[in-house]
Amino acid sequence: MKAIVAALAIGQTGVAARKFRTSKPADPGNVLMTGYTIGNGRQGGLPLGIPGDDLLCLNDDSVWRGGPFSNSSYTGGNPSSSLAHFLPGIQEFIFQNGTGDESALYGGSSDYGSYEALANLTVSIAGVTKYSNYKRTLDLETALHSAEFTANGASFQTVQFCTFPDQVCVYHVSSNKPLPDITFGLVDNYRTNPASTVQCSSSGIWLSGRTVADDGEGLIGMKIDAQASALSSSGLKATCNSRGQTVLSTKSVKSATIVVASGTEYDAEKGNAANNYSFRGADPHPGVVKTINAVSKKSYNAILQRHVADHGEWFNKFTLDLPDPNNSAEVDSMELLTNYSTDKGDPFVEGLLIDYGKYMFIASSRPGSLPPNLQGSWAPDGNPAWSSDYHIDVNVQMNHWHVEKMGLGGLTDPLWDFMTYTWVPRGTETARLWYNASGWVAFTNTNIFGHTAQENDATWSDVAHDIAWMMAHVWDRYDYGRDKNWYASVGYPLMKGVASFWMDLLVQDDYFKDGTLVANPCNSPEHGPTGFQTFGCAQFQQVIWELFDHIIKDWNASGDRDASFLKRLKESYGKLDPGVHVGSWGQIQEWKLDIDVKNDTHRHLSHLYGFYPGYVISSVHGDNKTIMDAVATSLYSRGNGTDDSNTGWEKVWRGACWGQLGVTDEAYKELKYTIDMNFAANGLSVYTAGSWPYELALPFQIDANFGLSANALAMLYTDLPKKWGDNSVQKVILGPAIPAEWAGGSVKGASLRGGGTVDFGWDDDGVVNKAVLHGRSLPVVVVNNKGKVLARH
């Protein structure tokens, strides 16, 4: 017990407590609004902390039904023959009329599939039915979830975590007295056709199953495997009961540890033509057994200490310290979040949730895992909303907006692998079949099986620019990390493929006849213009311009010697409409046609991409008052993110824009409003139901959790890229929008473009008054929002 408590205390520095704490177990009927998250990248868990009869909901990130595991003829949505012959007529009509219809290019989503839960680990403590002195905690610094309670005259503690070094999820039970019998099992309620099998043996519980396949396809579903075993301990005896569970007879033992390993036969590297796009790898069982055998040789304390050290290495790269004026650190977190209001705010709650975005990225993106999906890794059911897939019209991007600034860029390999293995192979076919274009492309909805096709509604699926937007994250990894080997071998090839696609697809503007190159057809994500497609949509133009700019600017780091490609790229870049136009009522136009409607409160801020998170507006035109005023005009017109869907992600995008614009009141109000309106009592971002006063309701969607951290970072500091040809010294602005409520706070380890970090602190008015650079080699000047130089290199 003492060893556990000591381990729980490791890393507790700075703020009094970076913990969620509550006096109630999670609700098994509402796990996603009451449970806390644990994870090691590939595995995710939602422990409930129920005394005597506990549940740990488990996910493995590759447990998906669909794709070639449902239909052996799966094509990723691609048609059997080319649709490219429809394109010239569509483009001609749009240029003649301003808008048009591209439905001839519609595709489908057969066998798209869905993310699914893995299983539940059940853990029962004999004789525990009534309890007192209950406390449940998630410590963000150690990534340990624990529940403490008193029952039958004894003190109990359960600890749960998923460890990356040992690739298992751990459930540990301890008491100050000899433990009663502990019974544990694995339960799969999610797959019934075929049903999973569960077997108990001397080595623990073995669960084996398959995802469902289409009728007539036979047993081609994805094979799933999991094993739960108890670590051996003197005096601990394991037997099987009649229900296929393991019973641990503990006698004089005061602690017991259960570990769970899992795997599937999914293999992203088999998602190419050479492997018939099968995505089918090796039988997972031998790997699961190997993992269990390896971890079984270790003690609980050894596993625990490796886990805490590994997590802390990433969590402590960036530290934000905010004040706790209300002494909230010792208050029940669920009470704090339930009572949180936009008017009052609470810096402790805000800091805790900003840290939670960092914590959950570490828990859901590790080498060998998939990138975090719409729900990160946490989906305790078989039919999560929107398949808990990968939407790339803002959601996957927002999942990564905070990553580089918080020093977590080294955990982004899952995203590059996902692009390389699941997007490029099928996406190359998609580019050819839809547009007769080179390179590769993907549209809004993507799964883990190479679905890159457009679907059957242009409003949300005709967004071929999404993949160019994703390239901004590829380039950011190079801009922050400066790893030329990675850029030349991984990052740049992805970018070149997308640039090649767009050089083939861009056409000369035959409507305005201004000599510029534009995308046609296009529409703003999920917005239109309603019912139609047009040309020169702002976000299309902005992300393509930035992609071309990135490649030209860092050409020498690419290792590419294709001079003809560079020549063509520069020519296209020089003619490209950058998508920055001020319209008739002083707004940034969403389309090249000046058809924006005042007070259109649509959830997306597509036309403001170039301001945030992009730079074709904020950096290139940052000194242009007319354009900066147009950004503010567009933001005010778009509203606070309530009227259209009332989601959390739309609010934090607005908050980040206001922060970067330096409008502190609006930035902070939006951050607080997001917490107030969209965050459940357990700190996860959810939707709302009904009308004012709204009620929180599922689904959970993780983008606002990550986006809240990005919202705060935009308030804390601005570090924008410079366009090709701008040789001025990089300027970093500290504290563009720090509220007075965060008085006397500080940041350590804020990562910078070009490498290095900066530590800084601010006064009671939110004005940064001190800064120290670390590890910087390139020139930089660091100023506060008053223009005062605080540091330079």
Protein Blocks (a to p, Z undefined) as FASTA:
>chain_A
ZZmmmmmmgopahjfbacdddfbdcdfklmmlmbccddehjaccddehighiacdddddf
klcgejjllbmkbgghpafbdfklmmmmmmmmmmmnopacfklmpccfehkbpcddfbdc
ddddehiabdchiacdddfklopacddddeehiacdddddddfklopacdddddfbdcdd
dddddddfkbcbdcddddddfkbccddddddddehkljmbccddddddddddehiacddd
fkopacddekjafbdcdddddddfbdfklmcfkloonopacdfklmmmmmmmmmmmpcfk
lmmmmmmmmmmmmmmmpccddddfkopmmgcfklmmmmpcfklopfklmmmmmmmmmmmm
mmmocghiacddfkojaccbfbdghhipadfklmmmmmmmmmmmnopmmmmmmmmmmmmm
mmmmmmmmmmmmmnopghjdddfbdcfeopabdcfbfklmmcfklmmmmmmmmmmmmmmn
opaklmmmmmmmmmmmmmmmmmmmpccdfklonopacddddddehkbpehiacehifklm
mmmmmmmmmmmmmmmmnopacfklmmmmmmmmmmpcghiacdfkopacfbfbdcbcehia
bfblkklmmmomcfklmmmmmmmmklmmmmmmmmmmnonolmnopaaklmmmmmmmmmmn
opaklmmmmmmmmmmmmpcfkopacddehjddddddddddfklmmmmmmmmmmmmpccdd
ddehiacdcdddehklpcfklgoiacehiacehiacddddddfkopafbdcdehiabdcd
dddfkopafbdZZ
